[in-house]
Structures are given as structure tokens and as C-alpha cells.
């Protein structure tokens, strides 16, 4: 990989795409600075070398229009605090004013430009917009794994304007190295835990992992499409009718390939989608009409936990139930604790997807995992075996 490790940025003006799409509260305070903190090694490397650093990011989905509520100014303030030095913020992105500001910067200083998605050319991959951005610097760095699956100007098109002056930042390098380990590991037993609401968003991941893993633990709302495929009664549980046959074929393929498939045998069922609903533990294939499964049950937790603790490597993507509600968080919490315990015992764990990351953060277990991805959709597509445009653009010389 072309990384910033062996490059001296002294005297260079570096355009670096970062992923500062972070949550803000009503007072515009950053409520989770994980993505900002994970960009700091790359930021410090360039500044310590004596380069001028110009940061680009998006925030939210302004759809090509200026939206003051999605300004990156609060992010600049947070970055200043974390970095321990002033981060300049400029409320524009391209043009003579921006160029003049950058020209007045001193070596070792950093500037964060305004939300790049305020400009409709960004998401359209507009070449003219890319040329204007490219004119602001003489080296391009992509350190935004979370947007690497988007073929936008700042993630993809811009790289073409720096054929011999582009590289990945440390965050991007770490993501790719760890995901390659996930896809090509010879560590066994290898367990994949795939959860979440819909089979349609995870079926390609499951298929790409069939010949890599020993165990496949399936949880979340997607369970019931598989249970339906096996002829079970799922009551009013969430399922995708148009994916039932595909789920059945995928199960059969896993069995043929010798994968130990672990579907929940019992679930926490409720008579409505609410924390205060009536609840009972019931067989996952025998749920009465009017009831829905919202978490895996105690037997399923015990079986999944044993499988995880006996593993040397675990990939986890997606919760086991509606963990946002206290009544249905036991399954997800138990899985999180088991994965942390396995890691503590010397195993390797890779966590990805917004809900899985939110879960380990909720239970304060993130620091106990081997690798936590900053990219939701990007990680999913990488595990599916897809080529990410943001990675391909930097690799293409």
C-alpha cells in the first residue's frame, strides 16, 4: 500500500480526506469523537513533518446545499482540543479566498474546510469541481475509510489529479490490513457473528465467508427469514418474504461446506414492539401470531457464548436483538462480553458496522477488541469482496 509512513511532507500542502461525520447534540457539541481521534496519527505525522494540512470532510446529508446545522465548525473546535493546537476553519471550500488562506498558512499548521457535501459536485463526481479542489494542494491523502465505498470527488476523482503524489493515511492502512486478515486468515476455529434486521443487507457477506469460517452465528431480525425458510412459525416477527428462498439456499450451502450454522433455538418474544410489552421465552420456530422475536433467548446465548470462547478468531457484524431497548439487550451484551473475553484470552476480534460498534461502546468494551472498524457500509462491501472506489483510486498510479 502507498502509505504516508515513508513520506516527508516538509514544505508540502497536503489535501487529506478524513471522515468527520460525527454526531452532534442540540448545542452542536460532538457527542462521539471516535472518528476524529482515530485520524490524529495521520494528522500529527504530516504536521510534525512540517507540511501544511488542509482537511476535507462531510457531515450529514446536505444534498449539495448549504445547511448551517451541518457546518463542520464544531468539529474544528473538537479537533483543536484533541490535537492540542489551533485548527483553523474556513467556511468555504474552493475559490480565490480559500487559496489565499492556504497560501498564508505556515508549515505545521492545519485548516479544516467547510462541509464538502455543501457542493453538489462532490457526490456527482464532477470533474470541474475536482480540478478546483486539486489546485489547492500538491499532495493527496485519503484517510477516510468510512467513505471509501463512495465514488465521490474527494474520495476518488481527486486522486487522479495526483498520479505521483497520493497515499493512504494510517487509519486507512489499518482498516485494510485488518480486513485482509479477516478475509484471508488461517486462524481457526474462526467464527463469524452476523446479525441485524435484514437478510438482504447481509446475505452477500455470509456467502463470501462460507469458505473461510468454521462457525456462523446468526442473530437479529434476519433470523426469522432463515427460520421461515426452514418451515418454522415466526408469528409477527420481521422477515423478508422475497429472501426466504435465498436464505434457504444459503443455509444448505453452508451445511454442504461443513460450516457449523448456529441459528437461535429460543428467542425473547413480545406482543408489541416496545420495552414495556408482555414478554416470554419461546422456541424461535414456534412463535404465535401477534408475537414477535426481539432478542435471542438464554439457550441460544449459552450456545453462542461457548462457540465464541472456543474460537481463535471472531468477526462480528450486527446486533443479536433490539439492544437499544433494555428488555432486549441481553443477547447483544452477552455476545459482546464473550468476544471481549475471547480476545483477552489471546484471540483476535474484528468488529464492524454501526450497531455493533455502538453496542461495544455502550458496554464499554471497545478497548478490549483487537480491531474496531470506523466504516459501516465500507466494511460491509469490503467483506462482500467488492473493490472500494476510494481504495482503488489511490492504488491506481
N, C-alpha and C positions, 0 to 999 in steps of 0.2 A: 504494500500500500504506500501511496505517496503521502507521507505524514509530515507534520511540522517539526518533528524531532530534530532533524539534522539541518535545518534551515536557519540561517542568521538573518533576522529581519531588520537589522540596523539600517536606518535610512529608508526603509520601505513603507509605503502606505498600503495597509492591508485591509481589504474588504472581507469581513468574516460574517457568514450567515450563521446565526445562533437560533435556538428555539426558546424564546422567552414568552411563549404563550402560556402564561401562568394565571392562576385565579386571583381576582381582586375582590375585596369586600366593598360595601357601600361607601366607605370612606376612601376608597382607592388604595388600600393597603394590600400588599402582596401577602396572601394567606398560605401559600406553599412555594418556597423559594428553591425547591429541589433542582429544577432545570437550570436556574441561574447559578447555583453553587457548583453544579457539575460542569459548567462551562469555564469556571475560574482557572483551571490549569492551562488551558489554551490561551486565555486572555493574558495571564501572567507571563507565559512564555514569550509572547510577542512584545509585550510592554517591557519586560526585562531585557530583551534583545536591543531595545531602542527603536522599535517600529512605531509608526502612527497606526492606531487601530480604529477602524470605522465599523461599527456593528450594525447589522441589519436583522430585523425580526418581524414577525407578525404577532398580532394579538386579537383573538376572536375572529369573527367573520364579518368585516365591514362591507364586503362585496364591492370593493372599488370606490367607496365613498368615504369622505372624512367623517369620523364619528368620535367626538371628544371623549366619550365614555370608554373608548378603546385606545386611547393615547398610551404610548409607551413611557411617558414621563415618570409615572410612579415606579416603573421598572428600573429606570435610570437611577432613581433615588436609592432603590434597594441594592442595585449593583454597586453604587458608591459605598454604601455601608459595608457590604460583604468584601469588597475589594480593598477597602481602607484608603481609597484615594478618590479624588473627584472624577466623576464621569460626566462629561459634557453631553447635553441633549440638544438636538436641533429639530425644530418642529416641521422641517421639510425633508425631502428625500433626494431630489435631483435639482439641477439648475445652477445658475451662477452663484447664488447666495450660499448654497451648500458647498460648492467648490472653494469659495473664498474662505469659509470657516475651516475647511480641512487644510487649506494652504497655511493658515495661521497657527495650526496645531504644532506643538513641539514633539520631538521624538519622545516616546514613552507615555504619550497621552492617549486617551480613549474617548470616542464620541459614539453615542447611540443615536441613530437616525429614527425618525418617526415611523410608525406602523407601515410596513411596506405594502400591506393589503389595502391601504387607502387609495392606492393607484390600481386601476382596473387592468393595466398592462401586466401586472405581476402574475395573476392567476391565468391570464390568457397566453403567457409565454411570449409576449410581444418583443420582437427583435429590436425595435427602435428604443423601447424602454430599457432593454438590456444594454444597448450601446451607451446610453446616458449614464447608467449606473457604472458601467465598466470604466468610464472616463474619470471616475473619482479616485481610482487607486491603481496600483501596479502589481498587486498580488491578490489572489482569491483563495480563501479558506472556507471549506464547508464543515461546520461542527454542529449541524442541526439534524441529528438522526431522526427526530420526530417528524420531520417534513421531507425525509429522503424519498418517500414514495410519491411525492408530488412533482410533476414536471413544470414547475413554475420558473419565472425568470431568476429569482435569487437562489434557487436550489439546483437549477440545471442549465438554463440558457446562458447565464452569466459566465459559467466555467469555460464555455467555448471561446470567450474573448481573452482567456489567459492560458493559451496552449502549453506554455512552458513555465508558467508561474501560478500553479494551483496545487493545493494539498488538502488532506483531511486534518481536522483538529484531533486532539486527544480523545474527546468524548466519542466522536465518530469512529475512531480507530478501536476504542474499547468495545463499542457495540458490535462492530463487525467481527472482531477477534472472538468475542464470546458467543455470538450467534453461529459462527463457523464451528465452534466447539459443540454447540447444541446440535447442529446438523450432521457433524462428522465424528462424533465422539466414539471411542472404543471402550468407554466406561460401562460396566454392567454390574448389577441389574440397572437398567435405565427405565425410569418411569415418567410418562407424560400425564399431566393432570389437565384436562381440558374441560372448562365449564363455561358458564354464560347462558344467555337466554335462547339464542337461536343456532340451530344446526347449520343454517345457510352461511353463517359467518365463520364457521369453524371446520366445516367438512373438508376443505382443501388442506388445512393444517393436519388434520387427523390422517388423511391419505398420504401426505408427504412424510409422516412419521412412522407409518406402519412397518417399514423395513429397517427402522432404526431403534425402536423401543422394545422392551420386554413386557412392560405393563402399560395399559391405557386406562386411566381412571376418568370416568365421565361424570360430570355433575351439572348443577344448574338447571334452568328451564329446558335446555336442549335434551335433557334426559328423556323427556316424555315423548319426543318424536321417535327415539330409539325404542322405548317401551311399547309404543303404539305399533312400531314395525314388527315387534315380537308377539303381537296379538293381545297385549295387556289392556286393561281398562284404566284410563287415566283421568276419568271424571271431567272436571272443567279445567284441567291443567293446560298450561301453554304448550302448543305444539304446532309444527308446520306441516300441514297436510300434503303439500306438494313435495316435501322432502322425505316422506315416510319410506318410499321405495329405495331412495338413495341411501338412507340411513341403514336399511336392511342389508343392502349390498355391501356397504362399508363394514358392517359388523361381520358378515360372512367372510369378507376378505381378511379381516384381522384374525379371525379364527383359523382360516386356512394358512395364514403366515405364521401361526404359533404365538400370536400376541395374547397375553393374559388380559382380557377385557373385564373391567370392573364397573358394572352398572349398579347403581343403588338398588338394594333389595327392599329397603324401607325408607319412608320419607315422612317429614312433618307436613301433614295436610291441614288446610284451614278452609273454613266455609266462606271466606271472603279475603280479598287482598288487603289485609290490614293487620297492624300489630296487635290489636285487641280482638281479633277474630277467635272463634272457637277452634281449637286445635286438637289433633290426635296423631299418634304414630300409626302408620298403616303400610301395608305392602305396596310397593311402587306400581305393581300391576293390577291392583285391586282397589282403586280409588272410586268411591261412589260419585254419582253425578251431583254437581253443586259444590264439590270439594276440589281443592287444587293443591298440588305439591309445591311447597315453597322452600324446602331445605332437605338435605339428606338426613336420614334417621340414625339412631345410635349404632345399629348393627353395621350400617354402611360406613359410618365414621370409623368404627373399630377395624374393619377390613382394610379400608383405605390407609389408615394410620400405620398398620402393620406393614403393608406393602411399601409405603414411603420409607419407614425406618429401616427396612431391609435393602433399600436401594443405595447405589453409589452415586447416581446422578438423577436429578429431577428437573423437569421443565414444567412450570405451572403458568397456565393462562386461563383466567376466568374463574369467578366465584362458584361455590357449591350451592348457594341459595341467595335469597334476598337479604344479604347480610346488613344492608342499611337499616333494616328493622331488627330490633333486639330479639324478637321472638324467633327469628330465622337466621341467626348468625352463627349458631353452634358449629355447623358443618364447616363453614369457611374458616372460622377461628381454629378449629381442630386441625384442619389441613395446614394452615399457616404455622402452627406450633410444631407439627410433625416435620414439616420441611425445614424449619429452623433447627430442630433437634438433629435431623439427619445431617445438615450442614455442619453443625457443631461437632458432630462425631467424625468429621473428615470427608463428608460427601460434597458434591458440587450441586448448587441450585441456581437455576435461571428463572427469574420472574418477569413477566411482561404482560402488557395490557392494562389499560387504565384502572379497571375494577380490581384486578389482582394487586396492583401496586397500592391502590387505595386501602385495600384490606390489610396488607402488611404494615402500612403506615398507621392504620387505625389501631393495630395491636402492638405497635412499637417494635416491630421485628425486622425492619428493613436492613438494619446494620448487621443482622445475623445471616443474611443471604449472600451467596457468592457473587451474584450479578443481578442487578435490577435495571431493566431497560427503561430508557426515557421515551421510547416511542411505542405508541399503541398500534396504530394501523401499519406503521412502517415495520415493526417487528413481526406482525402477523403475516404481511406479504413476504418478508424475507424467509420466514419459516415455511411458507407455502411454496418456496422455491422460485419466487419471482425476482427479476432483476429490478432493483430500485433505481429510478432515473437519477436521483441525487448522488448515488454512488458511481453509477456508470459514467456520469459527466466528468467526474474528477479522474477516474481511471483512464478515460479516453484522452490520449495525448495528441 
